[in-house]
Amino acid sequence: MSVPPPRRHRPPTPEPHPLEIAGLLHELSALLLSADGFGPALDRLVVFAAGALPGVVRCSVALIGEGGPLLRAGHGRPGTAFDDLQYDTGTGPGLEATRTREPVTAPNLPADARWPALAAAAGTEGIHAVVAIPLDVPRAEVGALSLYYDRPGGPRPDQVLSAMALANQAEVLLGELSRREARSEGAAVDRAVGVIIAQRGCGVQEAYEVLRDTAQRLGLDRRAVASRLINAVSRKT
C-alpha cells in the first residue's frame, strides 16, 4: 500500500493591514479635496499612487468624458512612451480596463500577445508588468488608473487590493470635485448672464445664447468666458 506524499502547505497570501489602508485613504482624501480643481487633483493622484504603492515606477490615469476629450495625467518617467503609444493606437491595458470595467493585469508586458504593438515600447522602457484598475467618476468620466512595474510578475495580490482601495476612494473624491466644479461653473454662468442682460437689455434665453455663441467663437468653455466677462465688469466698477 503506497503512502500518499504529504501535502505542501502554501504560505497564506498576505493581506493589506487595515490601518495601513485607512492611512493611505485618509492621506489621499486630504490631498485631493484640497486641490485647486479637477485637473490638479488628477496630477496629485498619480504622484501619490506612484509614491505610496510598493514597486510602482509609474502611475497614469486616463479619463474619457461623455462627448469630451481624453484627460490624462502621469507620474514616473519609465512607461511614458508606452502610455503615449497606447492612447495613440487606441489599444492597451488601460483602455481595456476602461472598456471592460474590470481590472486588467499583465505580468510580462513585452511578451503579452494582447498588445503586440506595445511590446517594443514596454521592452525599451523596462516596463515589465502593469495592473490597470477601472475608474468610474460620478457625473464626469470613465477611465482607468494604471500602475507600472519594472520587474516581471507585477504586484502581489495584497498590493492589488491596496491599489483597488485607493482607486475606489479616488472615484468618490474626483466625483465630489467634479460636482464642485459644476456648481461653480453654474454660479459663474448665471452671474455672466445677468451682466449680459443688464448690458443689452435682452431676455434670459438670449443672454444664454450670447454666452454660448461667444464661447464657441473663442474656442473656450462657457465658464472661462463667463469668468472673463465678470472680471472685466469688476475692473470697471
N, C-alpha and C positions, 0 to 999 in steps of 0.2 A: 504494500500500500504506500503510494507516494505521498509525501507531505507537501502541501502547497507552500510556496515561498511566503515569507512574512510580508505583510503589506507595508509599503513605504508610506509613511505619514508625511504629507507635504506640509511645510510650514504655513500657517494661516496667512492669508493676504492682509497686509497692514491696512488699517482704515485711518482716514484723517481724524485727528483729535478734534472733538467738538469745540474746545476752547480756541484751538488754532484757527478753525474755520470762522468762528464768531469774531475773532480779532481781525481776520482778513476782511470780512464783510463790513465790519464797523469802520475800518480804515477806508475801504473803498467808498462807502456811503458818504463819509465826511468829505472825501476828496472830490467826488463827482458833484455832489449837491452844492459845493462852494465854487464850482466852475462858472466862468462868465459865458454861459451859453452852451448849446448842444455840441458844436464843433470842438471847442476847448475840452469839453468833457470826454469826447472820444480820444483826444490826444492823451489826456490823463489816464484813461482806462488802459490803453496799450502800454504806456510806460509802467504803470503799476503792475499789470499782469506779468510783463516781461521780467520785472524785478522780484516779484513776490512768489512766483511759482518755480520750484526747483527744476534746473536743467533747461529752462526755456532760453533760447538765444534770440528769438524774435516773436513778437505778438502783433498781429494785424487784425483790423476789423473792417468789414465792408458792409454797407447797408444800402438797400435799394428801396427808395420811396415809391409810393403809388404815382406812376407817371413822372417821377422825378429822376434826377441824376444819381449816379453811384457815389456814395460818400465813403471815403477811405481814410484810415489812419493806421500808422505802423510805427513800431519802435524796434530797433535792432538791425544792424547792417546785413548780417547773413540772411538771405531769403528775400531781399528787396527785389532783385531781378526776377526771382521766381514768382513773387506776387504780381509784379507788373505784367509778366507774360501770362499768368493765369487769367487776369481780368481783361487783357487784350484779346486773348483767344476764346474767352468765354467757357473755359473748362478747367477744372481743378478741384481740390478738396473743399476749399471754402465755398465755392459755388455749388458743389454737390450737396453740402450740408444745408445751404440756403434752400435749394430746390426740394430736397427730401424731408427737411425738418427733422433730421436725425443726425447724431454725432457721426463724424467720419474720421477714421483713423488710418494711417499709413505708416507701418513700421520701417519701410525701406523705400523711400520716395524715388531714388534714382533707378530702381528696378521695378517700380509699380506699373503694371500693364494698363491700368485705368487711364493714365495720363502720359502717354509716351512722348507727347510734345513738350512736356515739362521736365523730363528725365535729365536732359543735359544741363539745364539751369540748376536743378537740385544738386547734381554732382559737382558742378563748378563752384557753387557757393558753399558746399559742405553741409547742405541741409539733408538729413537722413530720415527724419520722421516728423510727422505732423498729426495733431488732433484738431479738428475743426468742429466747433460747437455752434448749433444754430441760435440765432438771436431773433426774437420777435418783440419789437419795441411797440408798446401800445400807442395808437394814434399816430405812428410815424412810419417805421420801416421794418423790413425783414432783412436778415443777413446772417453773418457768421463771425465768430471770434476764432481765429486760428493761432495755434501755438506751435512753434517750430523748435526742433531739437537737432543738435549736431552729432548725435550718436544714434545708430540703428536701434530699433526696438521701441523708442518713444517712452512715454511716461508709464509708471506703474498704475494699476487700477485705482489706488487710493489718490494718486496725483490727478487722475482724470476726474474723480469725484470732486476734488477741491476746485478744479478748473470749471466744472459744470456748476458748482455752487456759486462761484464768482460770476460766471456768465448769467446765471439766473437773476442774481442780485443786480447786475448791470442792466438787465432788461427793465426792471422796475424803476431804477434810478434814471435811466435815459428816457423812459416814458414820462416820468414826472418833469424832467427838464423840457421835454417836447411840449407838455401841457402848459408849462410856464411861458415858453416862448410864444405859443399860440395865443395865450391870454394877453401877453404883452403886445403882440402884433395887432390883436383886435383893438386894444386900447389906443395904440398909435394911429391906426387907420381911422378909428372913429373921430379922434381929435383932428386929423387932417381933413376929413370930410367936413367937419364943422368949419374949418378955415376956408375951404373952397366955397361952401355955401355963403359964408359971410362976404367973401371977395366977389363972387359972381352973382349972388342973389338967385341962385338956382335951387332946384329941389334936391332931396336926398339921393334919389336914384341917379340923377345926372352927375352929382358930385362923385359918387362911387365910380361912374363910368369915366369921368375925367381922370380920376386917380389910376384906374386900371389902364387906360389908354396911355397915360404918361409913363407908367411903369413899363409897358410893352415897348414904347418908343425908345426909352433909355436902356432897355435890357436889364432892368432891375426888378426886384420883387416889390410888392406893394408896401411892405414895412419900411424898406430903405427909402422909397420915395416919400412916404408919409413922414419919416423922421427928418428928412431934408427940409420938407415944407415947414414942419413945426419949428425946426431950428432957425430957418430963415425968418419966420414971423417973430420968433423970440428975440432975435438980434435987432429987429426994427422997433420993438416996443421998449 
